[in-house]
Every structure is written in C-alpha cells, then in structure tokens.
Amino acid sequence: MFSNVDAMKPTEFLSFAQKTLCRGQGPADSRSAISRAYYSAFLYCREKLESHGLAIPHSAKGHQQVQSSLLNSGSVKYQAIGSKLGALQTKRIHSDYELSKADVENLPTAKLHVDLAEQLIGEMSDFDSDPDLPSVLTAIRRHQSSPTGAR
C-alpha cells in the first residue's frame, strides 16, 4: 500500500515525456510525449490552484476549470499560462484521438510541446510566493462563483 508521501508528482509525467522524446522511435513516441507533457502541466497547475482552497473537479470538467481559473485570474501572467495550457490540451487531443493529425507525429513538434509544458510548470512554480496572489485568488473565486465560472 502506498502512502501520500509516495504519491506520483505531476513532474514525473514531464520526465517520462522527455525520456520518450529521447527514445524517439516513431509517431507513437511523439504522440505519447505530447500527451504526457500536457498532463504534467495540467496536473501541476491544478495542484497549485487546489493548494489555495480552489475547487477543481477531478473529472473531465477539471481541464476546463483550470484553464478558466487562470484565464480569469486578473493577471496577465496567469492568463497567458491558461491560454498556453489550452493550446497544449488541443495538441494532446490531436495526439490521443485524431490519428489523421500527422503534425503531432514528428519529434520537433513533440519537443516544442514538451518544452512548453516545462515552461508552464516553471512559470507556475512561484505561484505560492507571488505578491499578487491575494488579488489573483480573489479574482478566481469571484469567477468560480459566477454563473459562467461554475460550469
């Protein structure tokens, strides 16, 4: 039985994506690297938001809720992170579900998206110590309690 101390961390998905890129043996590696990179960034952002008491569903709705929270944070920095996370999610969907999308099958595209996930994690890493955090959390809570934010 695993304890919470042993729980997997979102950045482990990023490490896996990077290792998959290094192996780079074909389209499945590129697609898998993009998918794992997205989940690394998404889960990292979700954990940061939840650590401040924000409610994020642990379901398909959670993906949109994380992006929406960041986009409605009142902070240009976090709005950009939310937007980039949305773009990364689109590529993850192409990688996992749209086999006709060949652009996600090449290593340079996969590397670009793995690097983007690493960048997003880096940008969110100082969320807890951001001097604007109180106003960011207020804006997100206001959005979440609105009819459009509670979806």
Backbone as a chain_set.jsonl record, in Angstrom:
{"seq": "MFSNVDAMKPTEFLSFAQKTLCRGQGPADSRSAISRAYYSAFLYCREKLESHGLAIPHSAKGHQQVQSSLLNSGSVKYQAIGSKLGALQTKRIHSDYELSKADVENLPTAKLHVDLAEQLIGEMSDFDSDPDLPSVLTAIRRHQSSPTGAR", "coords": {"N": [[0.838, -1.182, 0.0], [0.503, 2.227, -0.818], [1.588, 5.291, 0.554], [0.587, 8.737, 0.992], [2.926, 10.188, 0.827], [4.373, 8.832, -1.025], [3.06, 9.404, -3.34], [2.611, 9.911, -6.802], [4.123, 12.564, -8.6], [3.192, 15.435, -10.553], [5.302, 16.322, -12.195], [6.654, 14.031, -12.819], [5.406, 12.987, -15.031], [6.325, 14.786, -16.924], [9.06, 14.174, -16.971], [8.88, 11.569, -17.966], [7.839, 12.15, -20.517], [10.015, 13.536, -21.609], [11.964, 11.51, -21.632], [10.736, 9.774, -23.392], [10.841, 11.278, -25.702], [13.607, 11.291, -26.133], [14.007, 8.642, -26.763], [12.484, 8.441, -29.105], [11.338, 6.783, -31.352], [9.372, 6.772, -33.276], [6.04, 7.672, -34.539], [4.276, 7.067, -32.375], [5.811, 7.558, -30.102], [6.228, 10.338, -30.272], [3.571, 11.275, -30.149], [2.829, 10.255, -27.619], [4.63, 11.604, -25.954], [3.765, 14.285, -26.179], [1.2, 14.037, -25.081], [1.719, 13.156, -22.406], [3.218, 15.343, -21.567], [1.328, 17.413, -21.602], [-0.407, 16.483, -19.545], [1.304, 16.637, -17.379], [1.72, 19.439, -17.087], [-0.954, 20.318, -16.77], [-1.809, 18.923, -14.415], [0.032, 19.907, -12.581], [-0.623, 22.646, -12.515], [-3.262, 22.4, -11.599], [-2.84, 21.311, -9.028], [-1.494, 23.478, -7.822], [-3.519, 25.441, -7.783], [-5.479, 24.134, -6.235], [-4.126, 23.935, -3.827], [-4.546, 26.292, -2.633], [-7.097, 26.287, -1.814], [-8.937, 26.354, -3.877], [-11.614, 25.002, -5.693], [-11.413, 22.373, -7.844], [-12.732, 20.245, -10.181], [-12.149, 16.716, -10.232], [-12.37, 15.486, -12.786], [-13.391, 15.276, -16.236], [-14.278, 17.879, -16.516], [-12.516, 19.321, -15.008], [-10.284, 20.024, -16.527], [-11.088, 22.18, -18.164], [-11.831, 23.877, -16.096], [-9.429, 24.506, -14.762], [-8.066, 25.926, -16.783], [-9.932, 28.005, -17.211], [-9.95, 29.208, -14.684], [-7.338, 30.249, -14.553], [-7.388, 31.93, -16.791], [-9.194, 33.807, -15.938], [-8.019, 35.134, -13.851], [-7.221, 37.713, -13.503], [-4.637, 38.408, -13.863], [-2.076, 39.07, -16.079], [0.07, 37.373, -16.472], [-0.851, 34.819, -15.506], [-3.082, 34.52, -17.093], [-1.892, 34.191, -19.585], [-0.611, 31.755, -19.121], [-2.869, 30.109, -18.783], [-3.95, 30.288, -21.362], [-1.891, 29.153, -22.937], [-1.865, 26.614, -21.815], [-4.333, 25.718, -22.698], [-3.833, 25.589, -25.468], [-1.898, 23.591, -25.466], [-3.438, 21.493, -24.523], [-5.137, 21.112, -26.693], [-3.325, 20.076, -28.59], [-2.721, 17.746, -27.225], [-5.151, 16.4, -27.4], [-5.254, 16.049, -30.173], [-3.059, 14.352, -30.384], [-3.855, 12.086, -28.926], [-6.367, 11.296, -29.927], [-6.867, 11.958, -32.609], [-5.886, 10.551, -35.202], [-5.393, 11.259, -37.797], [-4.061, 13.636, -37.725], [-1.106, 14.451, -38.554], [0.932, 16.177, -37.827], [1.587, 16.005, -35.149], [3.175, 13.86, -34.985], [5.85, 14.143, -35.4], [9.188, 14.545, -34.198], [10.322, 17.202, -33.72], [8.003, 18.792, -33.35], [6.857, 17.499, -31.161], [8.89, 17.927, -29.256], [8.767, 20.711, -29.026], [6.304, 20.997, -27.707], [6.681, 19.533, -25.368], [8.678, 21.095, -24.256], [7.166, 23.414, -23.907], [5.368, 22.599, -21.906], [7.181, 22.253, -19.814], [7.999, 24.889, -19.529], [5.572, 26.107, -18.691], [5.188, 24.856, -16.212], [7.431, 25.851, -14.907], [6.763, 28.586, -14.862], [4.523, 28.533, -13.226], [5.598, 27.723, -10.869], [6.284, 29.623, -8.966], [3.908, 30.472, -7.978], [2.823, 30.292, -5.37], [4.308, 32.157, -3.951], [3.842, 34.549, -5.165], [3.519, 38.024, -5.111], [1.121, 39.167, -5.834], [-0.751, 37.281, -5.297], [-3.015, 37.256, -3.417], [-4.932, 38.973, -4.712], [-5.185, 37.651, -7.134], [-6.274, 35.17, -6.357], [-8.696, 36.094, -5.303], [-9.919, 37.086, -7.624], [-10.16, 34.709, -9.104], [-11.823, 33.18, -7.417], [-14.104, 34.775, -7.444], [-14.8, 34.519, -10.114], [-15.265, 31.724, -10.205], [-17.524, 31.552, -8.635], [-19.408, 32.783, -10.131], [-22.143, 32.567, -12.517], [-21.125, 31.745, -15.054], [-18.627, 30.75, -14.398], [-19.004, 28.563, -12.821], [-19.366, 26.233, -14.175]], "CA": [[0.0, 0.0, 0.0], [1.276, 3.451, -0.936], [1.145, 6.428, 1.356], [0.561, 10.008, 0.276], [4.307, 10.61, 0.619], [4.834, 8.148, -2.222], [2.194, 9.738, -4.463], [3.267, 10.4, -8.008], [4.096, 14.006, -8.781], [2.945, 15.795, -11.954], [6.543, 16.468, -12.961], [7.098, 12.719, -13.292], [4.905, 12.869, -16.409], [7.239, 15.558, -17.771], [10.273, 13.354, -17.114], [8.537, 10.478, -18.884], [7.733, 12.737, -21.86], [11.373, 13.834, -22.067], [12.609, 10.225, -21.933], [10.085, 9.255, -24.595], [11.416, 12.046, -26.815], [14.978, 10.815, -26.364], [13.898, 7.346, -27.446], [12.031, 8.9, -30.41], [11.361, 5.731, -32.353], [8.288, 6.834, -34.24], [4.885, 8.516, -34.24], [3.696, 6.807, -31.06], [6.627, 8.248, -29.108], [5.927, 11.773, -30.351], [2.219, 11.481, -29.622], [2.837, 9.979, -26.178], [5.369, 12.672, -25.283], [2.879, 15.451, -26.113], [0.126, 13.72, -24.149], [2.247, 13.173, -21.033], [3.634, 16.721, -21.262], [0.113, 18.152, -21.233], [-0.892, 16.077, -18.226], [2.232, 17.164, -16.389], [1.416, 20.859, -16.87], [-2.312, 20.434, -16.244], [-1.868, 18.46, -13.024], [0.821, 20.839, -11.775], [-1.458, 23.844, -12.332], [-4.394, 22.036, -10.745], [-2.352, 21.206, -7.651], [-1.213, 24.828, -7.312], [-4.8, 26.093, -7.506], [-6.121, 23.44, -5.117], [-3.392, 24.162, -2.581], [-5.059, 27.547, -2.069], [-8.506, 26.106, -1.497], [-9.821, 26.465, -5.035], [-12.241, 23.728, -6.034], [-11.236, 21.947, -9.231], [-13.241, 18.876, -10.306], [-11.247, 15.659, -10.686], [-13.113, 14.865, -13.884], [-13.116, 15.965, -17.494], [-14.552, 19.305, -16.324], [-11.371, 19.941, -14.361], [-9.373, 20.592, -17.526], [-11.612, 23.5, -18.491], [-11.857, 24.695, -14.883], [-8.077, 25.02, -14.53], [-7.821, 26.964, -17.782], [-10.84, 29.115, -16.942], [-9.476, 29.883, -13.475], [-6.161, 31.036, -14.899], [-7.79, 32.982, -17.736], [-9.992, 34.805, -15.214], [-7.263, 35.445, -12.639], [-6.905, 39.131, -13.437], [-3.187, 38.537, -14.008], [-1.622, 38.816, -17.442], [0.944, 36.192, -16.416], [-1.626, 33.582, -15.38], [-3.935, 34.425, -18.275], [-1.053, 33.61, -20.637], [-0.433, 30.334, -18.78], [-4.134, 29.452, -19.107], [-4.069, 30.214, -22.815], [-0.922, 28.17, -23.428], [-2.328, 25.304, -21.37], [-5.397, 25.358, -23.628], [-3.211, 25.188, -26.734], [-1.255, 22.306, -25.229], [-4.501, 20.493, -24.435], [-5.578, 20.841, -28.07], [-2.35, 19.158, -29.188], [-2.887, 16.459, -26.542], [-6.323, 15.762, -28.003], [-4.822, 15.596, -31.501], [-2.139, 13.229, -30.19], [-4.519, 10.906, -28.384], [-7.629, 10.906, -30.56], [-7.003, 12.309, -34.027], [-4.761, 9.905, -35.871], [-5.143, 11.91, -39.083], [-3.241, 14.831, -37.477], [0.267, 13.961, -38.641], [1.911, 17.125, -37.287], [1.983, 15.6, -33.801], [3.961, 12.633, -35.086], [7.27, 14.388, -35.621], [9.919, 14.87, -32.967], [10.436, 18.636, -33.423], [6.726, 19.262, -32.804], [6.738, 16.941, -29.808], [9.834, 18.63, -28.386], [8.209, 22.043, -28.802], [5.223, 20.907, -26.73], [7.278, 19.111, -24.096], [9.328, 22.308, -23.742], [6.105, 24.319, -23.458], [4.902, 22.107, -20.606], [8.224, 22.584, -18.838], [7.915, 26.339, -19.328], [4.377, 26.402, -17.893], [5.477, 24.421, -14.847], [8.356, 26.834, -14.361], [6.045, 29.839, -14.612], [3.596, 28.33, -12.104], [6.316, 27.289, -9.664], [6.327, 30.695, -7.966], [2.524, 30.879, -7.705], [2.616, 30.417, -3.925], [5.007, 33.327, -3.412], [3.531, 35.728, -5.978], [2.984, 39.095, -4.261], [-0.25, 39.469, -6.257], [-1.576, 36.095, -5.078], [-4.346, 37.524, -2.84], [-5.864, 39.506, -5.711], [-5.388, 36.588, -8.127], [-7.22, 34.214, -5.767], [-9.996, 36.77, -5.219], [-10.496, 37.112, -8.976], [-10.544, 33.337, -9.478], [-13.002, 32.803, -6.608], [-15.246, 35.541, -7.968], [-15.174, 33.866, -11.378], [-15.828, 30.401, -9.933], [-18.855, 31.671, -8.025], [-20.331, 33.369, -11.104], [-22.856, 31.537, -13.306], [-20.294, 31.222, -16.127], [-17.455, 30.091, -13.856], [-19.378, 27.372, -12.042], [-19.682, 25.125, -15.094]], "C": [[0.881, 1.243, 0.0], [0.71, 4.52, -0.019], [1.17, 7.676, 0.488], [1.966, 10.511, -0.039], [4.845, 10.018, -0.68], [4.021, 8.502, -3.469], [3.013, 10.287, -5.632], [3.108, 11.905, -8.103], [3.879, 14.333, -10.255], [4.217, 15.891, -12.797], [7.114, 15.126, -13.421], [6.576, 12.448, -14.701], [5.816, 13.636, -17.368], [8.526, 14.771, -18.004], [10.034, 12.207, -18.086], [8.453, 10.985, -20.319], [9.121, 13.015, -22.435], [12.119, 12.555, -22.435], [12.035, 9.618, -23.213], [10.613, 9.978, -25.825], [12.812, 11.554, -27.153], [14.976, 9.49, -27.11], [13.478, 7.584, -28.892], [12.035, 7.891, -31.531], [10.203, 5.779, -33.344], [7.129, 7.683, -33.771], [4.293, 8.3, -32.852], [4.497, 7.497, -29.957], [6.333, 9.742, -29.1], [4.555, 12.067, -29.765], [2.173, 11.284, -28.108], [3.553, 11.082, -25.405], [4.495, 13.918, -25.14], [1.785, 15.215, -25.08], [0.602, 13.802, -22.702], [2.69, 14.576, -20.624], [2.424, 17.558, -20.858], [-0.331, 17.785, -19.817], [0.022, 16.568, -17.113], [1.886, 18.616, -16.061], [0.032, 21.045, -16.257], [-2.37, 20.063, -14.761], [-1.07, 19.374, -12.093], [0.001, 22.098, -11.479], [-2.634, 23.547, -11.404], [-3.964, 21.952, -9.285], [-2.079, 22.582, -7.039], [-2.511, 25.533, -6.933], [-5.471, 25.451, -6.286], [-5.417, 23.707, -3.785], [-3.807, 25.469, -1.903], [-6.578, 27.496, -1.887], [-9.461, 26.265, -2.663], [-10.329, 25.078, -5.419], [-12.086, 23.456, -7.529], [-11.741, 20.508, -9.321], [-12.152, 17.909, -10.784], [-12.003, 14.81, -11.698], [-12.738, 15.621, -15.153], [-13.34, 17.473, -17.369], [-13.368, 20.042, -15.706], [-10.405, 20.592, -15.334], [-9.807, 22.018, -17.877], [-11.571, 24.423, -17.275], [-10.478, 25.278, -14.569], [-7.79, 26.158, -15.505], [-8.66, 28.2, -17.497], [-10.396, 29.91, -15.718], [-8.285, 30.78, -13.79], [-6.521, 32.197, -15.827], [-8.561, 34.109, -17.063], [-9.335, 35.222, -13.9], [-6.996, 36.932, -12.454], [-5.422, 39.418, -13.586], [-2.78, 38.183, -15.435], [-0.763, 37.544, -17.487], [0.124, 34.905, -16.397], [-2.633, 33.417, -16.511], [-3.157, 33.797, -19.426], [-0.825, 32.119, -20.383], [-1.704, 29.559, -19.125], [-4.319, 29.272, -20.601], [-3.13, 29.158, -23.401], [-1.308, 26.757, -23.008], [-3.454, 24.81, -22.279], [-4.852, 24.895, -24.967], [-2.541, 23.826, -26.603], [-2.299, 21.188, -25.126], [-5.018, 20.131, -25.829], [-4.622, 19.869, -28.756], [-2.427, 17.781, -28.523], [-4.071, 15.706, -27.135], [-5.978, 15.243, -29.398], [-3.951, 14.345, -31.365], [-2.866, 11.951, -29.798], [-5.693, 10.405, -29.223], [-7.707, 11.118, -32.067], [-5.79, 11.792, -34.804], [-4.467, 10.507, -37.241], [-4.281, 13.165, -38.938], [-1.775, 14.407, -37.413], [1.291, 14.916, -38.036], [2.395, 16.726, -35.904], [2.849, 14.331, -33.798], [5.446, 12.89, -35.323], [7.928, 14.908, -34.351], [10.067, 16.366, -32.708], [9.145, 19.223, -32.841], [6.55, 18.754, -31.377], [7.661, 17.669, -28.846], [9.326, 20.032, -28.048], [7.15, 22.0, -27.694], [5.696, 20.394, -25.371], [7.971, 20.311, -23.45], [8.305, 23.312, -23.222], [5.582, 23.88, -22.089], [5.916, 22.443, -19.519], [8.212, 24.078, -18.515], [6.731, 26.703, -18.433], [4.581, 26.006, -16.431], [6.417, 25.417, -14.174], [7.667, 28.142, -14.001], [5.083, 29.719, -13.434], [4.328, 28.01, -10.794], [6.38, 28.363, -8.586], [4.93, 31.227, -7.614], [2.314, 31.168, -6.222], [3.236, 31.69, -3.341], [4.752, 34.597, -4.21], [2.949, 36.822, -5.085], [1.543, 39.475, -4.611], [-1.217, 38.323, -5.979], [-2.936, 36.403, -4.444], [-5.347, 38.053, -3.862], [-6.156, 38.483, -6.807], [-6.425, 35.589, -7.608], [-8.612, 34.815, -5.648], [-10.682, 36.77, -6.58], [-10.962, 35.725, -9.404], [-11.781, 32.904, -8.703], [-14.256, 33.523, -7.098], [-15.738, 34.891, -9.263], [-15.844, 32.518, -11.112], [-17.232, 30.477, -9.35], [-19.866, 32.302, -8.986], [-21.031, 32.26, -11.9], [-21.993, 30.946, -14.43], [-19.089, 30.458, -15.604], [-17.757, 28.793, -13.144], [-19.677, 26.163, -12.919], [-18.865, 23.917, -14.822]], "O": [[1.877, 1.312, 0.721], [-0.503, 4.629, 0.155], [1.71, 7.666, -0.618], [2.176, 11.181, -1.05], [5.673, 10.631, -1.353], [4.27, 7.954, -4.543], [3.977, 11.03, -5.447], [2.072, 12.452, -7.726], [4.334, 13.588, -11.122], [4.199, 15.573, -13.986], [7.963, 15.087, -14.311], [7.23, 11.755, -15.481], [6.052, 13.192, -18.491], [9.02, 14.715, -19.129], [10.882, 11.909, -18.927], [8.941, 10.328, -21.238], [9.371, 12.759, -23.612], [12.83, 12.519, -23.44], [12.76, 9.025, -24.012], [10.811, 9.363, -26.872], [13.16, 11.416, -28.326], [15.821, 9.241, -27.97], [14.051, 6.994, -29.808], [12.67, 8.114, -32.561], [10.082, 4.883, -34.179], [7.212, 8.34, -32.733], [3.853, 9.258, -32.216], [3.917, 7.97, -28.98], [6.203, 10.344, -28.034], [4.397, 12.999, -28.977], [1.543, 12.068, -27.399], [3.12, 11.452, -24.314], [4.489, 14.544, -24.08], [1.479, 16.106, -24.287], [-0.039, 14.444, -21.87], [2.553, 14.955, -19.461], [2.482, 18.319, -19.892], [-0.597, 18.661, -18.994], [-0.446, 16.879, -16.018], [1.771, 18.979, -14.89], [-0.138, 21.838, -15.332], [-2.921, 20.809, -13.951], [-1.459, 19.585, -10.945], [-0.06, 22.557, -10.338], [-2.959, 24.348, -10.528], [-4.652, 22.467, -8.403], [-2.399, 22.822, -5.875], [-2.592, 26.154, -5.874], [-5.971, 26.155, -5.409], [-6.057, 23.702, -2.733], [-3.463, 25.718, -0.747], [-7.246, 28.528, -1.815], [-10.675, 26.309, -2.463], [-9.568, 24.112, -5.462], [-12.571, 24.218, -8.366], [-11.235, 19.636, -8.615], [-11.337, 18.254, -11.64], [-12.24, 13.617, -11.507], [-11.872, 16.496, -15.137], [-12.668, 18.257, -18.04], [-13.237, 21.256, -15.867], [-9.776, 21.599, -15.008], [-8.993, 22.942, -17.884], [-11.306, 25.617, -17.41], [-10.379, 26.431, -14.15], [-7.327, 27.225, -15.103], [-8.152, 29.32, -17.539], [-10.458, 31.14, -15.714], [-8.227, 31.928, -13.35], [-6.019, 33.309, -15.666], [-8.581, 35.236, -17.558], [-10.018, 35.616, -12.954], [-6.59, 37.364, -11.376], [-4.999, 40.565, -13.447], [-3.113, 37.107, -15.931], [-0.86, 36.747, -18.42], [0.379, 33.998, -17.19], [-2.999, 32.293, -16.852], [-3.693, 32.967, -20.161], [-0.845, 31.316, -21.315], [-1.628, 28.471, -19.697], [-4.79, 28.229, -21.055], [-3.53, 28.367, -24.256], [-1.102, 25.807, -23.763], [-3.522, 23.622, -22.595], [-5.345, 23.923, -25.54], [-2.607, 23.004, -27.517], [-2.067, 20.072, -25.59], [-5.303, 18.965, -26.104], [-5.064, 18.938, -29.43], [-2.222, 16.762, -29.184], [-3.992, 14.496, -27.347], [-6.36, 14.131, -29.764], [-4.09, 13.396, -32.137], [-2.536, 10.866, -30.277], [-5.98, 9.208, -29.225], [-8.544, 10.505, -32.729], [-4.813, 12.508, -35.023], [-3.388, 10.281, -37.789], [-3.815, 13.704, -39.943], [-1.269, 14.049, -36.35], [2.416, 14.503, -37.757], [3.512, 17.076, -35.522], [3.204, 13.807, -32.742], [6.222, 11.941, -35.436], [7.314, 15.609, -33.546], [9.946, 16.779, -31.555], [9.196, 20.059, -31.939], [6.139, 19.505, -30.492], [7.254, 17.997, -27.731], [9.445, 20.482, -26.908], [7.115, 22.883, -26.837], [5.158, 20.79, -24.337], [7.864, 20.519, -22.241], [8.542, 23.982, -22.217], [5.378, 24.717, -21.209], [5.542, 22.871, -18.426], [8.395, 24.475, -17.364], [6.87, 27.516, -17.52], [4.19, 26.74, -15.523], [6.224, 25.78, -13.014], [7.952, 28.736, -12.96], [4.852, 30.695, -12.72], [3.718, 28.03, -9.725], [6.516, 28.041, -7.406], [4.796, 32.3, -7.024], [1.699, 32.172, -5.861], [2.742, 32.231, -2.351], [5.385, 35.622, -3.954], [1.978, 36.573, -4.37], [0.828, 40.038, -3.782], [-2.379, 38.384, -6.38], [-3.94, 35.852, -4.896], [-6.499, 37.619, -3.874], [-7.261, 38.457, -7.348], [-7.343, 35.208, -8.333], [-9.605, 34.123, -5.869], [-11.877, 36.491, -6.682], [-12.032, 35.58, -9.996], [-12.696, 32.317, -9.282], [-15.337, 32.937, -7.153], [-16.941, 34.736, -9.474], [-16.868, 32.201, -11.718], [-18.039, 29.569, -9.548], [-21.058, 32.347, -8.681], [-20.543, 31.13, -11.942], [-22.118, 29.759, -14.729], [-18.571, 29.591, -16.308], [-16.85, 28.002, -12.889], [-20.196, 25.161, -12.426], [-19.012, 22.905, -15.507]]}, "num_chains": 1, "name": "protein.A"}
